[in-house]
C-alpha cells in the first residue's frame, strides 16, 4: 500500500519538493488522528481558536493547503480500497478527489462553487452504506478526517477579524458556507456513531437488567449481595463481600481523585488560554496595541502559573527578560527608546500596514526586523504558553482515559450506571464511599460477633454434656449420708465429707454453666439487635445476617447416656472446665482450683474426653 508521502509525490510531481512544508502539515495531521479513538479529543482540541492544537496547526506554513492536501490523500486511499470503483460510492469519492485537487491547485478559482460541491459530495457519502464497501479502519480514517478538517475550517473562520471576514464576503458567502459546514459536522458525527454501532454490536441479552431507574447505591448493594450469595460457604461469601467492599471504596475514591485532577487541569488550561488569547488579540489589533507589562497586568495569575510550570532554564530566561524590561540598563533603555520612537513615528503607516496586509505576511516581515525587548517577552511567553497548553492537554487526555477506565471497572459495562456515575458530583460519590466504608466496618463487626458466638455455641454444647455428667453424679451420690454430713458441718466443719465437698463443687459448676448459657443467650439477642438497628447495613444484608445468627441459636438438651463418673473423674472434669472458662471467657472465670490433685497425668484427661465426648 502506498504511503501518503508516495501519494503526494505522485500527485504533485516536480512540485512535491517545493511543497515539503505543506506535506509536513499533512504528516502532522495524520499522526494526530492516528491516536484518536473518539471525537471527544478532537472537539476539545478544536473547541476554539486559542487551543494549543489549533495554534500548533496555525504556526505551520500554509496549513490551509495542508488540510486540503490531507483530505485529498485520505479520499484517494479510500477510493483505492474499493473493489468496485465504478460503484456509487466510488463515483462520489472520485468527485471528492477532483474537487479537493481543484481547491488545492487554484483556491481562488470557482471557490464558492467548489465549496458547495464539496459539501454536497460529503452529504451524499453520508447517506450511503459504506460498511459493505470499506473496512472499519478505512471508514474510521475517512470520516474522522472529514470531521477534523471541517472542524479546523470552522475554528479558522472564527479566528478571523471582522475586517478580514468582510473582505472574504466580497468573493463568497462565508456565512452560508459556515452554516452548511456546521450542519455537515453534525451529520458526520452521527455517521461515525453509526459505524461504531454497526461494527461493535453488543451481545443480545433478553434477561439483561434494566438499571435506568436504579440508584447507584441500590446497584452496588445488589452487586455485593450477588457476590455474597454466589459462594458455596458463608465464610467464603463474607470474604468475597469484604474484598468487594474494599475494591469498591478504592475504585470510587480513585475516580474522585482523578476527576479533581482533571478539573484542576481544566482550570490551568483556561487560565493559560486566557493569557494566550490576550497576547494573540493584542497582536491582531490594528490600533491600541499594549506593551507587555501593561498586557500582563490583568493576567498575573496565569503568568505565575506558567512560570511555575516551566522548566528551570526557560523560567530563568523569561524572568531575566522581564527583569530587563522592568529595570532597563542605559544601553538597553537607549536602544529601546530609539525603537519605540521609530514605532511611534511610523504608527500611522503601521496601522495601514496591519489593516491591509495578511497576518502571515506581517509575521514574515516582522521576523526579519530587529525585535524590541517588549516583543521578545511577548514572543517568548507565547511560545511557553503554547508548549504548556500542549502538556496540559496531553495530561488531560491521559486523565480522561483513566476516568473512563475507572468508570468501566465500577460499572462492569452497564451504560445506564456509567451515565449515573458521570452525572454524580464528587460529594455524591464521596457519600457512597462513606456509606460502604461503614458497611465494611459493620461487616467486620458481624464477623467478630459471628465468630465469638459460634465459638461459645460450641462450648455451650460441650458444657451441656458436662452439666448432665454433673447432674448424674449429684443424683447418684447425694444420699442421706451427704445430707447428714452437711447438717453436722453447720456446727463443726470437720464433719464435711469429701463426697459432700465434691457435690458442692459440682453444684457450683452447674451454676456457672447455667450462667454461661444465660450470657450466651443475652449476647445473641444483643448481637441481633445491633444488626437490626445498624443504619449502615442494607436491609437484605441485615435479614441475611440475622438469619445466619439464628442458625446457631438452638442447643439440643439431649439426655446423657454415659455411665456415672467417679470422684476422681469429677475432679478432672471440674479442673478442665475451669481451664476452658479461663482461656475463652476470661472476664467470667471460675475460682482457682489449686486444691485439686495435680498428680494425675494428662492421659487420664484425654481418656475422660474420649469416654464422655468432651471434645
HELIX and SHEET records of a PDB file:
HELIX    1   1 UNK A    4  UNK A   12  1                                   9    
HELIX    2   2 UNK A   13  UNK A   15  5                                   3    
HELIX    3   3 UNK A   20  UNK A   34  1                                  15    
HELIX    4   4 UNK A   40  UNK A   45  1                                   6    
HELIX    5   5 UNK A   52  UNK A   59  1                                   8    
HELIX    6   6 UNK A   63  UNK A   81  1                                  19    
HELIX    7   7 UNK A   88  UNK A  105  1                                  18    
HELIX    8   8 UNK A  111  UNK A  126  1                                  16    
HELIX    9   9 UNK A  130  UNK A  132  5                                   3    
HELIX   10  10 UNK A  136  UNK A  158  1                                  23    
HELIX   11  11 UNK A  162  UNK A  169  1                                   8    
HELIX   12  12 UNK A  174  UNK A  199  1                                  26    
HELIX   13  13 UNK A  216  UNK A  230  1                                  15    
HELIX   14  14 UNK A  234  UNK A  284  1                                  51    
HELIX   15  15 UNK A  292  UNK A  295  1                                   4    
HELIX   16  16 UNK A  296  UNK A  299  5                                   4    
HELIX   17  17 UNK A  300  UNK A  308  1                                   9    
HELIX   18  18 UNK A  312  UNK A  326  1                                  15    
HELIX   19  19 UNK A  330  UNK A  345  1                                  16    
HELIX   20  20 UNK A  347  UNK A  356  1                                  10    
HELIX   21  21 UNK A  359  UNK A  367  1                                   9    
HELIX   22  22 UNK A  373  UNK A  411  1                                  39    
HELIX   23  23 UNK A  415  UNK A  423  1                                   9    
HELIX   24  24 UNK A  426  UNK A  477  1                                  52    
HELIX   25  25 UNK A  480  UNK A  489  1                                  10    
HELIX   26  26 UNK A  493  UNK A  495  5                                   3    
HELIX   27  27 UNK A  498  UNK A  532  1                                  35    
HELIX   28  28 UNK A  539  UNK A  551  1                                  13    
HELIX   29  29 UNK A  567  UNK A  584  1                                  18    
HELIX   30  30 UNK A  586  UNK A  588  5                                   3    
HELIX   31  31 UNK A  602  UNK A  612  1                                  11    
END                                                                             
